[in-house]
Amino acid sequence: MTVRHDAIHANGAHFAFTTRWGGVSAVPYEELNLGGAVGDDPEAVLANRRIAAGSLGLDPARVVWMNQVHGNEVATVDRPFPARGAIPAVDGVVSAERGLALAVLTADCVPVLLADPVAGVVGAAHAGRPGMVAGIVPATVKAMVSLGAEPERMTARTGPSVCGRCYEVPEEMRTRVAESEPAAYAETRWGTPAVDVAAGVHAQLASLGVRDRADAGICTLESADHYSYRRDRTTGRLAGYVWLSPVSAGETAE
């Protein structure tokens, strides 16, 4: 069984985004559903999380998952949360623990992964339209700065998400979003009002001083290799992972 994912490595920082293939979930979650709150068999989800972690060389017990609620709260962690019931409702998580992977679940929203390898700090954020407007990205960057990171040193990667050409919304909603972040103002390919969340996220990152940024350039609604809530409604969740390589004995993070 082969897990398909895009992995990026930069100066000791690792970023990865899964596709929907290579897991054990049945229809309509086939195959690599990593979301535990979408109606899939919990044992299949746990198996998929083990499979995905293994494909990335990660210990599944050293992956931090969030209870995402489309808000702007951020948690600082040095280990995974102990159990589902104890996971706080947050949409951002940051850590200064090397080797600890932070994960974000999406199925159209923008997964935002951040790393400052010099400071040894990483962050992950779930930026849907409400979270982007609420400021989850600035809040996550601020939390990383509180741990010693600097925006100018950060690497930011955003993963597959619904693109602005496909994310149709009512005109009044586009207006409200654009009042918060003008870069998110968009139009569908067929000429109706739309929102480009990824563009809004990158504009926010740029305004914070994060220069090293890149987007996956994959629209989840258009791609059969990715889950899309807007397309399928009952569906699985993709995951984005970020982590820093542990520092070997005798080495420094510099």
C-alpha positions in Angstrom: 0.0 0.0 0.0 1.5 3.4 -1.0 0.5 6.6 0.6 0.5 9.5 -1.8 1.6 12.9 -0.4 3.6 15.9 -1.2 6.6 16.4 1.1 8.8 19.5 1.2 12.1 19.8 3.2 13.8 23.1 3.9 16.7 23.6 6.3 15.6 21.0 8.7 11.9 21.8 8.4 9.6 19.3 7.0 6.2 19.9 5.4 3.8 17.3 4.0 0.3 17.2 2.6 -1.6 14.0 2.1 -3.9 12.9 -0.7 -6.9 10.6 -0.3 -5.1 7.5 -1.4 -3.2 4.7 0.4 -5.4 4.1 3.5 -8.1 1.6 4.6 -11.3 3.6 4.9 -14.3 2.5 2.9 -16.7 4.5 0.7 -17.5 7.4 1.0 -14.3 8.1 2.9 -11.9 6.1 0.7 -9.1 5.7 1.3 -6.8 7.7 3.6 -9.3 9.6 5.7 -7.5 11.2 8.7 -10.4 13.0 10.2 -11.9 11.5 13.3 -15.2 13.4 13.4 -16.7 12.8 10.0 -18.5 9.5 10.5 -15.8 7.1 9.5 -14.9 4.0 11.4 -12.7 5.1 14.3 -10.4 2.1 13.9 -9.9 2.9 10.2 -9.0 6.5 11.1 -6.4 5.3 13.6 -5.0 2.9 11.1 -4.8 5.6 8.5 -3.0 7.9 10.9 -0.5 5.2 11.6 0.0 4.5 7.9 0.4 8.2 7.1 2.9 8.8 9.9 4.9 5.8 8.9 5.1 7.0 5.3 6.7 10.2 6.6 9.0 8.6 9.1 7.1 9.9 12.0 6.0 8.2 15.2 2.1 8.3 15.2 2.2 8.8 19.0 4.2 12.0 18.4 1.7 13.8 16.2 -0.5 16.6 17.6 -4.1 16.8 16.3 -6.5 19.7 17.0 -10.2 19.9 17.7 -10.8 22.5 15.0 -13.8 24.9 15.3 -13.1 27.7 12.7 -11.9 30.1 15.4 -8.7 31.9 16.2 -7.5 30.2 19.3 -3.9 28.8 19.4 -2.4 26.3 21.7 1.3 25.9 22.6 2.3 22.3 23.1 5.3 20.1 23.9 3.5 16.8 23.4 0.3 15.5 21.9 -3.0 16.0 23.8 -3.8 12.9 25.9 -7.2 12.0 24.5 -10.0 13.2 22.2 -12.1 14.5 25.1 -9.2 16.5 26.4 -8.2 18.2 23.1 -9.0 21.9 23.4 -11.0 23.7 20.7 -8.3 25.4 18.7 -7.4 26.1 15.1 -3.8 26.8 15.6 -1.0 24.9 17.4 2.7 25.8 17.9 5.6 24.1 19.4 9.3 24.4 20.2 9.7 20.6 20.5 11.9 19.3 17.7 10.7 16.0 16.3 7.1 16.7 17.4 4.8 16.8 14.3 1.8 19.2 14.2 -1.1 18.2 12.0 -4.0 20.2 10.5 -7.1 18.6 8.9 -8.8 20.0 5.9 -11.2 19.3 3.0 -11.3 22.7 1.2 -10.0 25.0 4.0 -6.4 26.1 3.8 -3.8 24.2 5.8 -1.1 26.6 6.9 2.3 25.2 8.0 5.0 27.4 9.4 8.6 26.8 10.6 11.5 28.8 11.9 14.3 26.2 12.0 16.8 28.6 13.6 14.5 29.2 16.6 13.3 25.6 16.5 9.7 26.6 16.4 6.8 25.3 14.2 3.2 26.1 13.8 0.1 24.8 12.0 -3.2 26.6 11.4 -6.6 25.6 10.0 -7.7 28.6 7.9 -11.2 28.3 6.6 -13.0 31.4 5.5 -14.2 32.2 9.1 -10.8 31.5 10.6 -9.0 33.6 8.1 -11.3 36.5 8.8 -11.0 35.9 12.6 -7.2 36.1 12.3 -6.1 32.6 13.0 -2.9 33.1 10.8 -1.7 36.2 12.6 -2.5 34.6 16.0 -0.4 31.5 15.1 2.5 33.7 13.9 2.2 35.7 17.2 2.3 32.5 19.2 5.4 31.3 17.4 7.1 34.7 18.0 6.4 34.3 21.7 8.5 31.1 21.5 11.4 33.0 19.9 10.6 32.7 16.2 11.0 35.6 13.8 8.6 36.1 10.8 11.5 37.0 8.5 13.1 33.6 9.2 9.8 31.6 8.8 9.1 29.3 5.9 5.3 29.1 5.2 3.6 26.4 3.1 -0.1 26.2 2.3 -1.6 23.0 1.0 -4.4 21.9 -1.3 -7.7 23.9 -0.8 -10.7 25.1 -2.8 -9.5 27.8 -5.1 -10.9 31.3 -5.6 -12.2 30.4 -9.0 -14.4 27.6 -7.5 -15.4 29.0 -4.1 -18.7 30.7 -5.0 -20.3 32.7 -2.2 -23.1 35.3 -2.0 -22.1 38.8 -2.9 -22.7 40.1 0.7 -20.4 37.4 2.1 -17.6 38.3 -0.4 -18.0 42.0 0.6 -17.7 41.1 4.3 -14.7 39.0 3.8 -13.0 41.6 1.6 -13.5 44.2 4.3 -11.4 42.1 6.5 -8.9 40.9 3.9 -9.1 42.6 0.4 -6.8 40.0 -1.2 -9.5 37.4 -0.7 -11.9 39.1 -3.1 -12.4 36.8 -6.0 -14.7 35.8 -8.9 -15.5 32.3 -10.1 -14.6 31.2 -13.6 -18.3 31.7 -14.5 -18.4 35.3 -13.3 -20.1 35.1 -9.9 -18.8 36.3 -6.5 -16.2 34.2 -4.8 -13.6 34.1 -2.0 -10.0 33.1 -2.4 -9.0 32.1 1.1 -5.4 31.0 0.2 -4.8 34.5 -1.3 -6.1 36.1 1.9 -3.8 33.9 4.0 -0.7 34.7 1.9 -1.6 38.4 2.1 -1.8 38.2 5.9 1.5 36.3 6.0 3.2 38.9 3.8 1.9 41.7 6.0 3.4 40.0 9.0 6.8 39.8 7.4 6.8 36.2 6.3 8.6 36.3 2.9 9.4 32.6 2.2 5.9 31.4 1.2 4.5 28.9 -1.3 1.1 27.4 -2.1 0.5 23.9 -3.4 -1.6 25.2 -6.3 -4.1 22.4 -6.1 -7.8 23.0 -5.9 -9.5 20.3 -3.8 -12.9 20.8 -5.5 -11.3 20.1 -8.9 -9.0 17.3 -7.9 -10.2 13.7 -7.6 -7.1 13.0 -5.5 -8.2 15.2 -2.7 -11.2 15.4 -0.4 -13.6 18.3 -0.9 -16.5 19.0 1.4 -18.1 21.4 -1.0 -18.0 18.8 -3.8 -19.0 15.7 -1.8 -20.4 16.8 1.6 -19.9 13.4 3.2 -16.2 12.8 2.8 -12.9 12.4 4.5 -10.2 14.8 5.6 -6.7 15.4 4.3 -3.8 16.3 6.7 -0.9 18.7 6.6 2.1 18.0 8.8 5.0 20.1 9.9 7.9 19.2 12.1 11.6 19.9 12.6 14.4 17.3 12.6 15.8 16.6 16.0 19.2 18.1 16.7 21.8 15.4 16.8 24.3 15.2 19.6 27.1 17.7 19.2 25.0 19.8 16.8 23.2 23.1 17.3 20.0 24.3 15.8 21.9 27.1 14.0 
